[in-house]
Amino acid sequence: MLNPITQQILNLFDQNGSSMYGGEAVTQLEHALQCAELARKNGASDELITASLLHDVGHLLHDLPDDASDKGIDDLHELLGEKFLVQYFKLAAVQPVKLHVQAKRYLCATEEGYYEALSNSSKVSLEFQGGIMSPSEMELFEKNEFYKEAVALRRWDDLAKDPNLVSPPISIFVPSIELALK
């Protein structure tokens, strides 16, 4: 029998996962599954696989339109996600979710060509998410225990936008979700 929070998450994706992922050509569910599958294929921990699956759960928890970020609205989905997940999951599953937006800002500051490779939607959202990190922000970010996991998650996040990719069903990730619970 599934933990009630696991069932709640499955229900969230069932109810809201078909909404489009911002200005991308994939749904919220397709994006989440692609990201989690990349984590799984890269040998990530159950907590990081779960974070990869749930990194955008905040988008499923608010009532803003799918294209809110394209309209310059920051839905603060990483903070909504953290607030929801911290009640049930180990910090190793929660912190990368909280930090994945900051990881984008960090990578723009530290990796040549990263900004240019972002999708247009990611570039638009970057502006109202704080823009490229300053050196002092980078230093502070690197002090977080989970910053490397957040950076790994961010890289998978950037790749998880392929409308032609067939992902495994969400049920494949249920064991990781269950193991990442407190």
Backbone torsions as a table, in degrees:
resi	resn	phi	psi	omega
1	MET	NA	137.8	-178.2
2	LEU	-76.0	146.8	170.4
3	ASN	-60.5	142.1	-178.5
4	PRO	-56.0	-34.6	-179.6
5	ILE	-70.8	-34.3	176.0
6	THR	-62.2	-44.4	178.3
7	GLN	-63.8	-38.7	178.3
8	GLN	-62.1	-40.8	178.8
9	ILE	-65.6	-44.6	176.5
10	LEU	-59.0	-40.7	178.1
11	ASN	-64.8	-40.2	177.5
12	LEU	-58.3	-46.8	178.7
13	PHE	-66.9	-36.3	178.6
14	ASP	-64.7	-40.8	-177.6
15	GLN	-80.0	-39.9	-171.7
16	ASN	-119.7	-4.6	-174.9
17	GLY	-68.9	-17.0	-179.3
18	SER	-82.8	-5.6	176.8
19	SER	-69.3	150.5	-176.8
20	MET	-72.5	148.8	-179.9
21	TYR	-87.6	89.4	178.9
22	GLY	53.0	-131.9	-179.1
23	GLY	-92.5	17.0	-177.3
24	GLU	-92.9	169.9	-176.5
25	ALA	-96.4	24.7	178.1
26	VAL	-130.5	159.2	176.1
27	THR	-83.5	169.4	176.1
28	GLN	-57.5	-43.4	-179.3
29	LEU	-66.4	-45.1	178.9
30	GLU	-59.5	-43.1	179.2
31	HIS	-61.8	-46.6	-179.3
32	ALA	-62.6	-44.3	-179.4
33	LEU	-65.9	-42.1	178.4
34	GLN	-62.7	-42.6	-179.3
35	CYS	-64.8	-46.1	179.6
36	ALA	-64.5	-37.9	179.6
37	GLU	-66.8	-38.8	175.5
38	LEU	-61.5	-42.1	177.7
39	ALA	-62.0	-45.6	-179.1
40	ARG	-61.9	-45.5	-179.1
41	LYS	-66.4	-22.3	178.8
42	ASN	-94.5	11.6	174.6
43	GLY	72.8	26.0	-180.0
44	ALA	-66.9	159.3	176.1
45	SER	-68.1	164.3	176.5
46	ASP	-58.9	-36.9	179.4
47	GLU	-65.1	-41.6	-178.8
48	LEU	-75.2	-32.7	173.1
49	ILE	-62.3	-44.2	178.6
50	THR	-64.0	-44.0	176.8
51	ALA	-59.7	-39.6	179.7
52	SER	-65.3	-41.1	177.3
53	LEU	-65.7	-39.2	-170.5
54	LEU	-105.3	9.7	-174.2
55	HIS	-60.3	-26.6	179.7
56	ASP	-110.7	21.3	-179.0
57	VAL	-58.3	-27.4	177.3
58	GLY	-58.1	-30.9	176.6
59	HIS	-65.5	-26.7	-178.9
60	LEU	-86.1	-9.0	-174.6
61	LEU	-100.9	-8.5	-179.7
62	HIS	-113.2	171.5	-176.9
63	ASP	-108.0	17.5	178.5
64	LEU	-72.7	157.8	178.3
65	PRO	-67.6	158.8	-179.1
66	ASP	-55.6	-33.6	-175.4
67	ASP	-99.0	26.2	-177.9
68	ALA	-55.3	-44.6	-177.7
69	SER	-66.8	-33.0	177.4
70	ASP	-66.4	-20.7	178.5
71	LYS	-96.4	9.4	177.3
72	GLY	81.9	17.3	179.4
73	ILE	-99.3	121.0	175.5
74	ASP	-89.3	111.0	-178.7
75	ASP	-80.9	-1.8	180.0
76	LEU	51.9	39.3	-174.8
77	HIS	-60.3	-30.4	179.7
78	GLU	-67.6	-33.3	178.4
79	LEU	-79.6	-36.9	173.9
80	LEU	-62.0	-42.9	178.4
81	GLY	-62.1	-45.6	179.1
82	GLU	-60.2	-46.9	-178.0
83	LYS	-58.5	-40.2	178.8
84	PHE	-71.6	-49.7	-171.8
85	LEU	-72.1	-33.3	-174.7
86	VAL	-61.7	-21.6	178.7
87	GLN	-69.1	-25.2	-168.7
88	TYR	-124.0	-24.2	-169.4
89	PHE	-113.9	155.8	174.2
90	LYS	-62.4	152.4	-179.0
91	LEU	-58.3	-31.1	179.4
92	ALA	-65.0	-19.3	174.5
93	ALA	-94.8	-25.1	-175.3
94	VAL	-89.2	-45.8	-173.5
95	GLN	-61.1	-42.3	176.7
96	PRO	-60.8	-32.4	175.2
97	VAL	-64.2	-49.2	179.7
98	LYS	-59.6	-35.4	-171.7
99	LEU	-97.0	-2.0	-172.0
100	HIS	-67.9	-27.9	174.8
101	VAL	-72.1	-42.6	176.9
102	GLN	-62.8	-33.6	178.8
103	ALA	-63.7	-36.0	176.0
104	LYS	-63.3	-45.7	178.4
105	ARG	-60.9	-40.1	-179.9
106	TYR	-65.1	-48.5	-178.8
107	LEU	-64.3	-34.2	175.8
108	CYS	-61.8	-34.0	-178.2
109	ALA	-82.9	-27.0	-170.2
110	THR	-109.5	-16.3	-173.3
111	GLU	-123.2	115.3	179.5
112	GLU	-60.8	132.3	178.1
113	GLY	88.0	-9.5	-177.9
114	TYR	-64.7	-48.8	-179.5
115	TYR	-57.6	-45.3	-177.2
116	GLU	-62.8	-28.7	-178.8
117	ALA	-83.2	-10.6	179.5
118	LEU	-65.7	149.3	173.3
119	SER	-67.4	160.5	179.0
120	ASN	-58.3	-40.3	179.0
121	SER	-62.1	-39.9	178.7
122	SER	-67.5	-35.2	177.3
123	LYS	-66.7	-40.9	178.5
124	VAL	-62.6	-49.1	-177.6
125	SER	-67.1	-30.5	178.3
126	LEU	-55.4	-39.7	-176.3
127	GLU	-61.2	-45.7	-179.1
128	PHE	-88.8	-1.9	175.0
129	GLN	-93.5	5.5	175.6
130	GLY	116.9	-7.4	178.9
131	GLY	71.7	-169.4	-178.8
132	ILE	-66.9	136.8	-177.1
133	MET	-65.2	146.1	171.9
134	SER	-83.3	165.3	177.4
135	PRO	-56.5	-39.3	179.9
136	SER	-68.6	-35.7	176.6
137	GLU	-67.4	-38.8	178.1
138	MET	-62.0	-43.8	179.8
139	GLU	-60.6	-44.1	178.9
140	LEU	-65.4	-42.7	179.2
141	PHE	-59.5	-43.7	-178.0
142	GLU	-67.4	-13.2	177.3
143	LYS	-81.1	-13.9	179.3
144	ASN	-72.9	132.7	-178.0
145	GLU	-55.7	-28.8	-174.0
146	PHE	-109.5	19.8	-176.2
147	TYR	-65.9	-35.5	-180.0
148	LYS	-66.7	-37.7	176.9
149	GLU	-66.6	-38.0	178.0
150	ALA	-64.8	-38.3	178.2
151	VAL	-66.5	-43.2	177.3
152	ALA	-61.1	-46.3	177.5
153	LEU	-57.9	-43.1	-179.1
154	ARG	-61.2	-39.9	179.3
155	ARG	-63.8	-42.2	177.3
156	TRP	-67.4	-38.9	177.4
157	ASP	-55.6	-45.7	-179.1
158	ASP	-64.4	-31.3	-178.4
159	LEU	-86.0	-16.9	-171.2
160	ALA	-88.3	55.8	-177.3
161	LYS	-139.4	30.3	-174.9
162	ASP	-95.6	109.3	-177.6
163	PRO	-67.9	-13.6	-178.4
164	ASN	-98.8	-3.3	-177.2
165	LEU	-84.6	132.0	176.1
166	VAL	-98.0	120.4	-178.4
167	SER	-100.3	160.5	174.6
168	PRO	-68.6	162.3	177.8
169	PRO	-67.3	158.0	-178.9
170	ILE	-60.2	-26.7	-179.3
171	SER	-59.1	-26.9	177.6
172	ILE	-59.6	-29.7	-174.6
173	PHE	-95.0	-3.1	-179.6
174	VAL	-58.4	-43.8	178.2
175	PRO	-58.8	-39.7	177.7
176	SER	-64.7	-42.7	177.9
177	ILE	-57.5	-48.7	-176.9
178	GLU	-62.8	-36.8	-179.4
179	LEU	-76.5	-19.7	179.7
180	ALA	-87.4	-6.9	178.5
181	LEU	-69.0	153.1	177.8
182	LYS	-62.9	NA	NA
